């Protein structure tokens, strides 16, 4: 089932709809009042995710943006400086919340396909002086959306961690697609999470839940996060209905992410056979494919494909993005390839 009938929707892995089995789990979920701390299904989800990530505790929130911003607010005070790669989600796609909500200054660093190196961090750390904003937090995104679904190697995270520890700088992982990194590498989520004071993970992308993300960290951090969730308007009541979808997604849709990765690599390899298409198949590590044409703008490609029933995003100046997911099968991938071939 696609997100819209008769359309092949490759815009994002957020467009999936709950399966019938997931909907049943939602209907059957026991609920309470989460703001009062007694929704049993939310508690179960939070305990489950905390254990998977190897953290003391976790907190269920409505969105990935809220998860990232609450975590940032937990680590900083107004006027502090945070660092991240220049194409990171919290900077590009979170509506200016870094300044508008958290009141932090952001130093953007240029990485390669979204990935930073230890020297990038080391060279950007501010001197401890009254005229300089304190360097408080480094954010890494794994997998990195704008990098093309790139995976941070554990060895690289370890090296960055050493730099941050030596300067008493905390680390936050934007792990909206951490599950994809884990399936692709075979590393457990806790292997990545151990190097970060806080981790955000998403349920509504590749896992196919309708809504929801979590923040994980120490008990002290999550207690602080509870206040900011309320402040940001993210406290919910009978949210066990939503948490049940997340539990089902974790139990049934985690390993199947491998299928999305296989479809993305197949899609890229077949695109490369079309003479007017420009795509680097070696850059497809998970479920994200960026491609362009030699003589048409991304906006033209997006609109013309939409007219023919294939949805993609013109997300870069010279490329469009396609993301494989739960609601697009191999047959639909082949249909999309045929339409693209005829178009360009």
N, C-alpha and C positions, 0 to 999 in steps of 0.2 A: 504494500500500500504506500503510495507516495503522499507527500504532505498536501498536494492538491491533485484532484482527480485528473488523470490523463496527462499530467505533467511529470517530467523527470526532473526532480528538484535536487540539484547539486550545489545550491547556494551555500549550505552549511550543514553540519551534523546537528544543528539545533532544530531542524524542521521536522524531526521525527515525531510520530504520534504514538501514544501508549498502545501496546498490544492488548488484545482482549484479556490475556492472562494477567497483565499488569493492571488493567482496569478492575478486574475481579479482586485482586489483592488490595486495591485502594478502597473498594466498596466494603470489604470485609475487615478493614483495619480497625482495631480498638483505638479509641482516641480519648484525650483528656484536654487539659488546658496547658499548652506548652509554655505560655508566659508565666504560669504558676508552677511550671516544672513537673507536671504530672501527666503528660501525654506519653503513654507507654511505647507507642510505635516510634515517636521521635527519639525517645531515650534509647530504644533498641538500635536505631540507625546511627545515632551519635556514638554509642559504645562500639558498634561494629566498625565504623570508619576510623575511630581513634585506634582501635586494635590493629587494623590493617596498616595504618600509617606509623604504628609504633609510638604513638603519642599518649599523653595522660588523658586527654579529653578532646572533644570536638563539639562544634556548634552548628546547627542547621540554620541556614539563611536562605532567603528567596532567590538570590542570584549570585553569579560569579563576580560581578562588579562589586556588589555589597561585601562579599567575602574578602576580596582584595582590599577594599577601602577600610573595612573594620580592622583587618590585620595591620595595615599601615598606621592607622590611628592608634592601635595598641602599642606600637613600637616607637611612636614619635610624639613630639609636641609641636605646636605652631612655630614655624621658623626653622625647624630642623631641615636637613638636606637628605634626600634619598637618591640612590643611583640605580639606573636600569639601562638596558640596551634601548637604542633610540626608537626601535619599531615595536616596543613592548605594548601589550594590551592595556595595562593601567594608564599608559600615557596617551595612546591613540584612540581608545574606544571606550573610555569611562567618563566622558562628558565633562572633563575638567574637574573631576572630584578631588584630585590630588591637591589642587589649590583651593577649590571652593568649599570642600568639606574638611579635608585634613589639614589644610594650611601649611603644607610642606613645599619646600623648594626642590625641584627635580633636576638632577644633573644627568643628561642623556649621553650615553657612551656608544660609539660605533663599533659594532661587532661584525662577525662574518656569518651571514644567514641567521642572524638573531642571537648568536652565541658570543659571550664575552670571554676574555682570557684574564688570568690573574693580574697581569700588568695593566690592563685597562682599569681595574679597580684600584690597584696600588697607586697609579699615577693621578687618580681623580680624588683621592682622599684629602679633605681639607686640613690645613694646619689647625692645631688647637689654639685658637686666638680669639680675642673678643670681636675682631672684625669679620670672622668667618662663621658661616652657619655650621653647626656640628654635623658631621657625617654619621648618620644613625642607622641606615638600613640599605641593604643591597637586595634587589628583586631579580630573580631569574624566572624565566618562563619556559616550561617543559611539558609538552613539546611547544616549539615556538611557531605560532601561527604565521606571522609575516615572513619568517624564515623558510616556510614551506613545510611545516610539520616536522621541523628538525628536532633531533633528540640531543639533549645535553649528555655527553659521556660522564659517567660517574667519576672518572679520574679528573676531569676538568672541574667538576663541582668540588671535589676534595681540595684541589689546589686553590680555588677561590675561597673556600672555607678557611684555609690556613691564613690567608691574607686578612680576611674579615676578623678572625679571632685575634690576630696580633694587634689589631686596631680597635678591638672591642666594638665591632659593628655587627648588628644582627642581620640575619638573612631570612627573607620570605620567599617561598616558592609559589608562583602562580601555576598551579598544577591542574588547570582546567582540562587539559588533555594528558595528564600524567598517566592515566590508564593506558593510553595508546603507547606511550614510551615503555611502559612495563611489558605489555604484550609483545612489542617489537624486539625488546632486548632480553626478555626473560628475567629481568631484575624485579624483585618484589617492591611494592610501593614504599615499604619502610626503609629499604636500602637507599632510596633517594631522599626520603623525608628526614632521615637522621641528621642531615647536615644543615637543617633549617629550624629556626625557632618557631616558625609558623608555616603552615601549608594550606592552600585553598585547593579544593577539588570540586569538579562539576559532575552532576548527575544527568543533566539535560542535553549533553552533547552526544558523544558516541554511545553512551549507555542507554539513551532513549527514554529517560524519565521526562515527564512534562515540564518540570520546574525543580530548581533547588541546587544549592551548593553547600559545602561545609568548610569551616575553618578548623584546623587541628593544631594543638600545641600543648604547652604546659597547663596544669590546672589554673595557675595564677593568670596566665594569659587569657584563657577562656572565660574566667570570671570577669576580667576587664572587658572582654569582647561582648559579654552579655549586656553591659551598660551601653556600649556603642551601638549594638544591634537595636536596642530600644530607641536610642537617640536618632538613629538613621531611619526609623520607621519600619524596621524589619522584624519586630516581634510578632508572632502569630499565635493563634489560639488552637483550634482543633486541626493542627497541621500534620497530624499523624496520617491523614488521608494522602498527603503529598509524600511524607516520609516512607509510606508503604511502597510507593512507586520506586523510590530510591533503593529500598532494600531488595525489591524484586530485580531491579536493574543490576545491582551489584551481584546478585546470585545467579542471574541467567544471561546477562549480556556482556559480561566482562571478556571472557575468552573469545567470543564471537567477533570482537574487534579485529582479530586476525583476518577475518573475511573482508572487512573494509580495506585493510592494508593491501591485501591481494588484489582487490578490485581497483584500487588506486594505481598500483603498479601496472596492472594490465591496461588500464585506461591510458596511462602515460606512454607505455610501449606502443600501443596501437595509434595514439595521436602522432607519435614520432614517425609513423609510416606515411602520414599525410603530408604531401610536399610543401604546402604553404603554412604548416604549423611549426612553431618554434617551442620546443619543450626539452628540458633536461631531465631525462629519465633517472639519472643518478641522484638527483636531488629529492626524489620521492621516497621518504623514509617511513611514512605512516599513511594517513588517509587524506592528505592534502596535495593537490596538483595545481601548479601554476603553469599556464601556457599562453601563447600569443600567436598572432599571424604576422606574416611578413609585410602585409600591405593594408591591414584594416585596424582601426582603433579598438581597444577593449570595449568601449561603450557600444560601438557598432556591433561587435560580436555578441555582447550581452543582449542587446535588443533584438537582433535577428534570430538568435537562438530561442529567445523567449517567444517570438512569433511562431516558431516551429515546435514549441512544446518542451524546450530544454532550458532550465533555469541555472544560471551561473552568476558570479559577481565580477564586475570590472573593478578590481580592488587595487590595482597598481596602474601606473601610467602606461605601461606597455604589455600588461598581462591581465588575464582573467583567472579567477580561482574556482576550482571545482573540488568539492569534498564528498567523499563516499561515506555512506552511513547505513544504518539499519533498514531504512525504507527504500533503498535502491539496490536491486539485484544485478547479477551479471547480464541477464537478458536486457535490462534497461540500459546498462552501460553500453552494450552493443548497439542498441537503438540510438543512443546519444552520439556514439561515434559515427554512425551512418549519416545522421543529420548534419553533424559538423563537417564531415567529408564532402557532402553535397553542397554545403554552404560556402566553404572556403576554397 
